[in-house]
Amino acid sequence: MTSKFLEIRDSNTFIPALGISISSIDGYLARRAGFGQTRCIYLVMLETQRCAYDPYDWPASARTMAVAHQHIEANWDILNSGDVVDVEWILGETKQPKVSERESYP
């Protein structure tokens, strides 16, 4: 089991999140909770405590989280803790990804 802090961004949106990679190989409790051999990403919105391990469990109105979750799951191995996940860039709505807000935050 590994975890990464991620900065999820969209148009006028900033969501600090925690992704946790989990599967049945993580032990008895993961297996008892129903996790299988295929890794899934448990994604937690840190400010609201909303979470999901299935990218399709986010409400239909939550485009940001659904798209970000799918991207995180598909790219888990190349993402680093602290990376920006820019939904507008993923969807081709902007030409370059956003930089981390930490670059301008005191």
SEDO-668419 format. One record per atom (N, C-alpha, C, O): residue in one letter; x, y, z. Coordinates in pm, whole numbers. Example, Ala and Ser with C-alpha at 12.3 -4.5 7.8 and 13.67 -1.06 7.14 Angstrom:
<pts>
{type:A&c1:1319&c2:-569&c3:780}
{type:A&c1:1230&c2:-450&c3:780}
{type:A&c1:1320&c2:-330&c3:780}
{type:A&c1:1424&c2:-332&c3:846}
{type:S&c1:1285&c2:-225&c3:708}
{type:S&c1:1367&c2:-106&c3:714}
{type:S&c1:1290&c2:3&c3:787}
{type:S&c1:1341&c2:114&c3:804}
</pts>
This chain:
<pts>
{type:M&c1:85&c2:-116&c3:0}
{type:M&c1:0&c2:0&c3:0}
{type:M&c1:90&c2:123&c3:0}
{type:M&c1:181&c2:137&c3:82}
{type:T&c1:63&c2:212&c3:-94}
{type:T&c1:138&c2:336&c3:-102}
{type:T&c1:40&c2:453&c3:-109}
{type:T&c1:-75&c2:436&c3:-151}
{type:S&c1:86&c2:569&c3:-69}
{type:S&c1:1&c2:688&c3:-76}
{type:S&c1:78&c2:805&c3:-134}
{type:S&c1:201&c2:811&c3:-128}
{type:K&c1:2&c2:898&c3:-193}
{type:K&c1:60&c2:1018&c3:-252}
{type:K&c1:-36&c2:1134&c3:-231}
{type:K&c1:-157&c2:1120&c3:-248}
{type:F&c1:19&c2:1250&c3:-195}
{type:F&c1:-59&c2:1373&c3:-192}
{type:F&c1:-62&c2:1427&c3:-334}
{type:F&c1:40&c2:1428&c3:-403}
{type:L&c1:-180&c2:1474&c3:-378}
{type:L&c1:-195&c2:1525&c3:-514}
{type:L&c1:-272&c2:1656&c3:-511}
{type:L&c1:-360&c2:1676&c3:-428}
{type:E&c1:-238&c2:1744&c3:-603}
{type:E&c1:-305&c2:1873&c3:-619}
{type:E&c1:-395&c2:1862&c3:-742}
{type:E&c1:-346&c2:1865&c3:-855}
{type:I&c1:-525&c2:1848&c3:-720}
{type:I&c1:-619&c2:1833&c3:-831}
{type:I&c1:-669&c2:1971&c3:-870}
{type:I&c1:-718&c2:2047&c3:-786}
{type:R&c1:-656&c2:2002&c3:-1000}
{type:R&c1:-692&c2:2135&c3:-1050}
{type:R&c1:-789&c2:2122&c3:-1166}
{type:R&c1:-788&c2:2024&c3:-1240}
{type:D&c1:-873&c2:2223&c3:-1180}
{type:D&c1:-966&c2:2238&c3:-1291}
{type:D&c1:-992&c2:2387&c3:-1303}
{type:D&c1:-927&c2:2465&c3:-1235}
{type:S&c1:-1083&c2:2428&c3:-1386}
{type:S&c1:-1116&c2:2569&c3:-1399}
{type:S&c1:-1163&c2:2624&c3:-1264}
{type:S&c1:-1264&c2:2579&c3:-1211}
{type:N&c1:-1089&c2:2719&c3:-1210}
{type:N&c1:-1122&c2:2781&c3:-1081}
{type:N&c1:-1140&c2:2679&c3:-968}
{type:N&c1:-1222&c2:2698&c3:-878}
{type:T&c1:-1063&c2:2572&c3:-974}
{type:T&c1:-1077&c2:2463&c3:-876}
{type:T&c1:-941&c2:2421&c3:-824}
{type:T&c1:-847&c2:2403&c3:-902}
{type:F&c1:-931&c2:2405&c3:-693}
{type:F&c1:-812&c2:2353&c3:-628}
{type:F&c1:-857&c2:2253&c3:-523}
{type:F&c1:-930&c2:2289&c3:-430}
{type:I&c1:-816&c2:2127&c3:-536}
{type:I&c1:-857&c2:2023&c3:-442}
{type:I&c1:-732&c2:1949&c3:-393}
{type:I&c1:-670&c2:1875&c3:-470}
{type:P&c1:-696&c2:1968&c3:-266}
{type:P&c1:-589&c2:1885&c3:-210}
{type:P&c1:-645&c2:1745&c3:-186}
{type:P&c1:-753&c2:1728&c3:-130}
{type:A&c1:-570&c2:1645&c3:-230}
{type:A&c1:-621&c2:1508&c3:-222}
{type:A&c1:-510&c2:1412&c3:-178}
{type:A&c1:-391&c2:1441&c3:-186}
{type:L&c1:-556&c2:1298&c3:-132}
{type:L&c1:-466&c2:1189&c3:-95}
{type:L&c1:-510&c2:1066&c3:-172}
{type:L&c1:-625&c2:1023&c3:-162}
{type:G&c1:-418&c2:1009&c3:-248}
{type:G&c1:-445&c2:884&c3:-318}
{type:G&c1:-375&c2:770&c3:-247}
{type:G&c1:-259&c2:782&c3:-207}
{type:I&c1:-446&c2:660&c3:-232}
{type:I&c1:-390&c2:543&c3:-166}
{type:I&c1:-408&c2:423&c3:-259}
{type:I&c1:-521&c2:388&c3:-294}
{type:S&c1:-300&c2:362&c3:-298}
{type:S&c1:-304&c2:242&c3:-381}
{type:S&c1:-329&c2:123&c3:-290}
{type:S&c1:-255&c2:101&c3:-194}
{type:I&c1:-433&c2:45&c3:-322}
{type:I&c1:-469&c2:-67&c3:-235}
{type:I&c1:-517&c2:-186&c3:-318}
{type:I&c1:-584&c2:-168&c3:-420}
{type:S&c1:-483&c2:-305&c3:-274}
{type:S&c1:-530&c2:-429&c3:-337}
{type:S&c1:-528&c2:-540&c3:-233}
{type:S&c1:-487&c2:-518&c3:-118}
{type:S&c1:-570&c2:-657&c3:-272}
{type:S&c1:-576&c2:-770&c3:-179}
{type:S&c1:-437&c2:-811&c3:-129}
{type:S&c1:-426&c2:-872&c3:-22}
{type:I&c1:-333&c2:-778&c3:-203}
{type:I&c1:-199&c2:-816&c3:-157}
{type:I&c1:-156&c2:-736&c3:-34}
{type:I&c1:-54&c2:-766&c3:28}
{type:D&c1:-236&c2:-634&c3:2}
{type:D&c1:-205&c2:-554&c3:120}
{type:D&c1:-248&c2:-621&c3:250}
{type:D&c1:-229&c2:-565&c3:358}
{type:G&c1:-306&c2:-739&c3:240}
{type:G&c1:-334&c2:-814&c3:361}
{type:G&c1:-479&c2:-851&c3:382}
{type:G&c1:-568&c2:-820&c3:303}
{type:Y&c1:-499&c2:-918&c3:494}
{type:Y&c1:-627&c2:-974&c3:530}
{type:Y&c1:-739&c2:-869&c3:531}
{type:Y&c1:-845&c2:-894&c3:474}
{type:L&c1:-717&c2:-755&c3:593}
{type:L&c1:-824&c2:-655&c3:604}
{type:L&c1:-862&c2:-599&c3:467}
{type:L&c1:-979&c2:-572&c3:443}
{type:A&c1:-766&c2:-582&c3:379}
{type:A&c1:-798&c2:-538&c3:242}
{type:A&c1:-883&c2:-643&c3:171}
{type:A&c1:-979&c2:-610&c3:103}
{type:R&c1:-846&c2:-769&c3:187}
{type:R&c1:-925&c2:-877&c3:126}
{type:R&c1:-1065&c2:-883&c3:185}
{type:R&c1:-1163&c2:-899&c3:112}
{type:R&c1:-1076&c2:-870&c3:318}
{type:R&c1:-1208&c2:-875&c3:384}
{type:R&c1:-1294&c2:-756&c3:344}
{type:R&c1:-1417&c2:-766&c3:345}
{type:A&c1:-1232&c2:-644&c3:310}
{type:A&c1:-1307&c2:-525&c3:267}
{type:A&c1:-1350&c2:-538&c3:121}
{type:A&c1:-1422&c2:-452&c3:70}
{type:G&c1:-1305&c2:-644&c3:54}
{type:G&c1:-1350&c2:-669&c3:-82}
{type:G&c1:-1254&c2:-627&c3:-191}
{type:G&c1:-1288&c2:-634&c3:-309}
{type:F&c1:-1134&c2:-584&c3:-155}
{type:F&c1:-1037&c2:-545&c3:-256}
{type:F&c1:-979&c2:-671&c3:-321}
{type:F&c1:-943&c2:-767&c3:-253}
{type:G&c1:-969&c2:-668&c3:-453}
{type:G&c1:-918&c2:-782&c3:-529}
{type:G&c1:-771&c2:-765&c3:-561}
{type:G&c1:-702&c2:-680&c3:-506}
{type:Q&c1:-723&c2:-850&c3:-653}
{type:Q&c1:-582&c2:-847&c3:-690}
{type:Q&c1:-546&c2:-725&c3:-774}
{type:Q&c1:-431&c2:-682&c3:-775}
{type:T&c1:-644&c2:-670&c3:-844}
{type:T&c1:-618&c2:-552&c3:-925}
{type:T&c1:-611&c2:-429&c3:-835}
{type:T&c1:-701&c2:-405&c3:-754}
{type:R&c1:-506&c2:-354&c3:-849}
{type:R&c1:-488&c2:-233&c3:-769}
{type:R&c1:-597&c2:-132&c3:-800}
{type:R&c1:-635&c2:-114&c3:-916}
{type:C&c1:-647&c2:-67&c3:-698}
{type:C&c1:-735&c2:47&c3:-719}
{type:C&c1:-682&c2:162&c3:-635}
{type:C&c1:-603&c2:143&c3:-542}
{type:I&c1:-727&c2:281&c3:-669}
{type:I&c1:-681&c2:399&c3:-598}
{type:I&c1:-796&c2:453&c3:-514}
{type:I&c1:-900&c2:492&c3:-568}
{type:Y&c1:-777&c2:455&c3:-386}
{type:Y&c1:-872&c2:516&c3:-294}
{type:Y&c1:-837&c2:664&c3:-291}
{type:Y&c1:-729&c2:701&c3:-246}
{type:L&c1:-927&c2:750&c3:-340}
{type:L&c1:-899&c2:892&c3:-351}
{type:L&c1:-980&c2:970&c3:-249}
{type:L&c1:-1103&c2:957&c3:-243}
{type:V&c1:-911&c2:1050&c3:-169}
{type:V&c1:-974&c2:1125&c3:-61}
{type:V&c1:-955&c2:1274&c3:-86}
{type:V&c1:-843&c2:1321&c3:-107}
{type:M&c1:-1067&c2:1349&c3:-84}
{type:M&c1:-1061&c2:1495&c3:-89}
{type:M&c1:-1032&c2:1541&c3:54}
{type:M&c1:-1116&c2:1524&c3:143}
{type:L&c1:-915&c2:1598&c3:78}
{type:L&c1:-872&c2:1624&c3:214}
{type:L&c1:-957&c2:1728&c3:287}
{type:L&c1:-974&c2:1717&c3:409}
{type:E&c1:-1010&c2:1826&c3:218}
{type:E&c1:-1088&c2:1931&c3:286}
{type:E&c1:-1229&c2:1886&c3:322}
{type:E&c1:-1282&c2:1927&c3:424}
{type:T&c1:-1289&c2:1803&c3:239}
{type:T&c1:-1429&c2:1764&c3:262}
{type:T&c1:-1441&c2:1621&c3:317}
{type:T&c1:-1548&c2:1583&c3:364}
{type:Q&c1:-1335&c2:1544&c3:310}
{type:Q&c1:-1330&c2:1405&c3:352}
{type:Q&c1:-1414&c2:1314&c3:263}
{type:Q&c1:-1437&c2:1198&c3:299}
{type:R&c1:-1461&c2:1363&c3:148}
{type:R&c1:-1529&c2:1276&c3:53}
{type:R&c1:-1424&c2:1183&c3:-7}
{type:R&c1:-1309&c2:1223&c3:-27}
{type:C&c1:-1464&c2:1060&c3:-34}
{type:C&c1:-1369&c2:966&c3:-90}
{type:C&c1:-1440&c2:860&c3:-173}
{type:C&c1:-1561&c2:838&c3:-160}
{type:A&c1:-1363&c2:796&c3:-259}
{type:A&c1:-1414&c2:687&c3:-343}
{type:A&c1:-1295&c2:604&c3:-390}
{type:A&c1:-1185&c2:656&c3:-406}
{type:Y&c1:-1318&c2:476&c3:-411}
{type:Y&c1:-1214&c2:393&c3:-470}
{type:Y&c1:-1249&c2:354&c3:-613}
{type:Y&c1:-1168&c2:293&c3:-682}
{type:D&c1:-1368&c2:390&c3:-658}
{type:D&c1:-1410&c2:366&c3:-796}
{type:D&c1:-1428&c2:502&c3:-863}
{type:D&c1:-1510&c2:582&c3:-817}
{type:P&c1:-1354&c2:531&c3:-971}
{type:P&c1:-1366&c2:662&c3:-1036}
{type:P&c1:-1507&c2:694&c3:-1084}
{type:P&c1:-1540&c2:810&c3:-1106}
{type:Y&c1:-1590&c2:591&c3:-1099}
{type:Y&c1:-1727&c2:613&c3:-1148}
{type:Y&c1:-1827&c2:632&c3:-1034}
{type:Y&c1:-1946&c2:645&c3:-1059}
{type:D&c1:-1780&c2:632&c3:-910}
{type:D&c1:-1867&c2:655&c3:-795}
{type:D&c1:-1884&c2:803&c3:-760}
{type:D&c1:-1968&c2:837&c3:-676}
{type:W&c1:-1807&c2:890&c3:-823}
{type:W&c1:-1824&c2:1033&c3:-798}
{type:W&c1:-1955&c2:1077&c3:-863}
{type:W&c1:-1992&c2:1024&c3:-968}
{type:P&c1:-2025&c2:1173&c3:-803}
{type:P&c1:-2151&c2:1221&c3:-864}
{type:P&c1:-2129&c2:1269&c3:-1007}
{type:P&c1:-2020&c2:1315&c3:-1042}
{type:A&c1:-2232&c2:1257&c3:-1089}
{type:A&c1:-2222&c2:1298&c3:-1230}
{type:A&c1:-2180&c2:1444&c3:-1242}
{type:A&c1:-2115&c2:1481&c3:-1340}
{type:S&c1:-2215&c2:1525&c3:-1144}
{type:S&c1:-2178&c2:1667&c3:-1149}
{type:S&c1:-2032&c2:1690&c3:-1110}
{type:S&c1:-1982&c2:1802&c3:-1121}
{type:A&c1:-1964&c2:1586&c3:-1064}
{type:A&c1:-1826&c2:1599&c3:-1017}
{type:A&c1:-1727&c2:1561&c3:-1126}
{type:A&c1:-1644&c2:1471&c3:-1108}
{type:R&c1:-1735&c2:1629&c3:-1239}
{type:R&c1:-1645&c2:1603&c3:-1352}
{type:R&c1:-1499&c2:1604&c3:-1307}
{type:R&c1:-1421&c2:1517&c3:-1345}
{type:T&c1:-1464&c2:1703&c3:-1227}
{type:T&c1:-1325&c2:1718&c3:-1184}
{type:T&c1:-1274&c2:1591&c3:-1119}
{type:T&c1:-1168&c2:1541&c3:-1156}
{type:M&c1:-1348&c2:1538&c3:-1022}
{type:M&c1:-1301&c2:1422&c3:-948}
{type:M&c1:-1304&c2:1295&c3:-1033}
{type:M&c1:-1213&c2:1212&c3:-1022}
{type:A&c1:-1405&c2:1278&c3:-1116}
{type:A&c1:-1412&c2:1157&c3:-1199}
{type:A&c1:-1296&c2:1152&c3:-1297}
{type:A&c1:-1230&c2:1049&c3:-1311}
{type:V&c1:-1270&c2:1263&c3:-1366}
{type:V&c1:-1161&c2:1267&c3:-1464}
{type:V&c1:-1026&c2:1254&c3:-1393}
{type:V&c1:-939&c2:1178&c3:-1437}
{type:A&c1:-1008&c2:1327&c3:-1284}
{type:A&c1:-882&c2:1319&c3:-1210}
{type:A&c1:-858&c2:1178&c3:-1159}
{type:A&c1:-746&c2:1126&c3:-1169}
{type:H&c1:-961&c2:1115&c3:-1104}
{type:H&c1:-946&c2:980&c3:-1048}
{type:H&c1:-905&c2:880&c3:-1157}
{type:H&c1:-816&c2:799&c3:-1135}
{type:Q&c1:-970&c2:887&c3:-1272}
{type:Q&c1:-933&c2:797&c3:-1383}
{type:Q&c1:-788&c2:820&c3:-1425}
{type:Q&c1:-714&c2:724&c3:-1449}
{type:H&c1:-748&c2:945&c3:-1432}
{type:H&c1:-610&c2:978&c3:-1471}
{type:H&c1:-510&c2:927&c3:-1366}
{type:H&c1:-406&c2:871&c3:-1401}
{type:I&c1:-542&c2:948&c3:-1241}
{type:I&c1:-453&c2:904&c3:-1133}
{type:I&c1:-438&c2:752&c3:-1135}
{type:I&c1:-327&c2:700&c3:-1122}
{type:E&c1:-549&c2:682&c3:-1152}
{type:E&c1:-545&c2:536&c3:-1157}
{type:E&c1:-459&c2:487&c3:-1274}
{type:E&c1:-380&c2:394&c3:-1259}
{type:A&c1:-476&c2:549&c3:-1391}
{type:A&c1:-403&c2:507&c3:-1511}
{type:A&c1:-254&c2:544&c3:-1505}
{type:A&c1:-172&c2:480&c3:-1571}
{type:N&c1:-220&c2:646&c3:-1427}
{type:N&c1:-82&c2:696&c3:-1426}
{type:N&c1:-16&c2:688&c3:-1289}
{type:N&c1:84&c2:756&c3:-1265}
{type:W&c1:-70&c2:607&c3:-1199}
{type:W&c1:-21&c2:598&c3:-1062}
{type:W&c1:131&c2:580&c3:-1055}
{type:W&c1:198&c2:646&c3:-975}
{type:D&c1:184&c2:492&c3:-1136}
{type:D&c1:327&c2:459&c3:-1126}
{type:D&c1:419&c2:573&c3:-1166}
{type:D&c1:536&c2:573&c3:-1127}
{type:I&c1:370&c2:669&c3:-1243}
{type:I&c1:457&c2:781&c3:-1285}
{type:I&c1:426&c2:910&c3:-1209}
{type:I&c1:499&c2:1009&c3:-1224}
{type:L&c1:319&c2:911&c3:-1130}
{type:L&c1:288&c2:1029&c3:-1049}
{type:L&c1:371&c2:1029&c3:-922}
{type:L&c1:401&c2:924&c3:-865}
{type:N&c1:409&c2:1148&c3:-879}
{type:N&c1:482&c2:1164&c3:-754}
{type:N&c1:397&c2:1240&c3:-655}
{type:N&c1:309&c2:1317&c3:-694}
{type:S&c1:422&c2:1218&c3:-528}
{type:S&c1:351&c2:1294&c3:-425}
{type:S&c1:377&c2:1442&c3:-449}
{type:S&c1:492&c2:1484&c3:-469}
{type:G&c1:271&c2:1522&c3:-448}
{type:G&c1:281&c2:1666&c3:-472}
{type:G&c1:253&c2:1707&c3:-616}
{type:G&c1:244&c2:1826&c3:-644}
{type:D&c1:239&c2:1611&c3:-706}
{type:D&c1:212&c2:1643&c3:-846}
{type:D&c1:76&c2:1710&c3:-865}
{type:D&c1:-15&c2:1692&c3:-784}
{type:V&c1:66&c2:1787&c3:-973}
{type:V&c1:-59&c2:1850&c3:-1012}
{type:V&c1:-130&c2:1760&c3:-1112}
{type:V&c1:-69&c2:1712&c3:-1208}
{type:V&c1:-259&c2:1737&c3:-1089}
{type:V&c1:-344&c2:1663&c3:-1182}
{type:V&c1:-443&c2:1767&c3:-1238}
{type:V&c1:-540&c2:1803&c3:-1172}
{type:D&c1:-416&c2:1813&c3:-1360}
{type:D&c1:-491&c2:1923&c3:-1422}
{type:D&c1:-597&c2:1868&c3:-1518}
{type:D&c1:-564&c2:1821&c3:-1627}
{type:V&c1:-722&c2:1873&c3:-1477}
{type:V&c1:-832&c2:1816&c3:-1554}
{type:V&c1:-850&c2:1887&c3:-1688}
{type:V&c1:-875&c2:1822&c3:-1789}
{type:E&c1:-838&c2:2018&c3:-1690}
{type:E&c1:-852&c2:2091&c3:-1818}
{type:E&c1:-746&c2:2044&c3:-1918}
{type:E&c1:-776&c2:2028&c3:-2036}
{type:W&c1:-624&c2:2023&c3:-1872}
{type:W&c1:-516&c2:1978&c3:-1960}
{type:W&c1:-539&c2:1834&c3:-2005}
{type:W&c1:-518&c2:1800&c3:-2121}
{type:I&c1:-582&c2:1749&c3:-1911}
{type:I&c1:-610&c2:1609&c3:-1944}
{type:I&c1:-713&c2:1600&c3:-2055}
{type:I&c1:-701&c2:1517&c3:-2146}
{type:L&c1:-816&c2:1685&c3:-2049}
{type:L&c1:-924&c2:1684&c3:-2148}
{type:L&c1:-891&c2:1763&c3:-2275}
{type:L&c1:-974&c2:1773&c3:-2365}
{type:G&c1:-771&c2:1820&c3:-2281}
{type:G&c1:-730&c2:1894&c3:-2400}
{type:G&c1:-792&c2:2033&c3:-2410}
{type:G&c1:-795&c2:2091&c3:-2519}
{type:E&c1:-840&c2:2086&c3:-2301}
{type:E&c1:-903&c2:2218&c3:-2301}
{type:E&c1:-801&c2:2331&c3:-2289}
{type:E&c1:-831&c2:2446&c3:-2322}
{type:T&c1:-680&c2:2299&c3:-2243}
{type:T&c1:-571&c2:2396&c3:-2236}
{type:T&c1:-449&c2:2335&c3:-2302}
{type:T&c1:-438&c2:2213&c3:-2315}
{type:K&c1:-357&c2:2419&c3:-2343}
{type:K&c1:-239&c2:2372&c3:-2416}
{type:K&c1:-125&c2:2326&c3:-2326}
{type:K&c1:-38&c2:2251&c3:-2369}
{type:Q&c1:-126&c2:2371&c3:-2201}
{type:Q&c1:-21&c2:2328&c3:-2109}
{type:Q&c1:-80&c2:2309&c3:-1969}
{type:Q&c1:-176&c2:2378&c3:-1932}
{type:P&c1:-24&c2:2217&c3:-1893}
{type:P&c1:-78&c2:2192&c3:-1758}
{type:P&c1:-48&c2:2307&c3:-1662}
{type:P&c1:49&c2:2380&c3:-1679}
{type:K&c1:-132&c2:2320&c3:-1564}
{type:K&c1:-112&c2:2421&c3:-1460}
{type:K&c1:10&c2:2385&c3:-1376}
{type:K&c1:45&c2:2268&c3:-1362}
{type:V&c1:74&c2:2486&c3:-1321}
{type:V&c1:183&c2:2463&c3:-1226}
{type:V&c1:124&c2:2459&c3:-1086}
{type:V&c1:14&c2:2508&c3:-1063}
{type:S&c1:196&c2:2402&c3:-997}
{type:S&c1:147&c2:2388&c3:-860}
{type:S&c1:120&c2:2524&c3:-798}
{type:S&c1:194&c2:2621&c3:-820}
{type:E&c1:14&c2:2530&c3:-721}
{type:E&c1:-19&c2:2652&c3:-650}
{type:E&c1:87&c2:2683&c3:-544}
{type:E&c1:100&c2:2798&c3:-502}
{type:R&c1:161&c2:2583&c3:-501}
{type:R&c1:264&c2:2606&c3:-400}
{type:R&c1:373&c2:2700&c3:-451}
{type:R&c1:446&c2:2759&c3:-371}
{type:E&c1:384&c2:2716&c3:-586}
{type:E&c1:483&c2:2806&c3:-644}
{type:E&c1:452&c2:2953&c3:-609}
{type:E&c1:542&c2:3036&c3:-606}
{type:S&c1:323&c2:2982&c3:-583}
{type:S&c1:285&c2:3121&c3:-553}
{type:S&c1:223&c2:3137&c3:-415}
{type:S&c1:186&c2:3248&c3:-377}
{type:Y&c1:212&c2:3027&c3:-340}
{type:Y&c1:151&c2:3033&c3:-207}
{type:Y&c1:260&c2:3056&c3:-102}
{type:Y&c1:364&c2:2991&c3:-106}
{type:P&c1:235&c2:3148&c3:-8}
{type:P&c1:340&c2:3178&c3:92}
{type:P&c1:371&c2:3062&c3:185}
{type:P&c1:457&c2:3074&c3:273}
</pts>
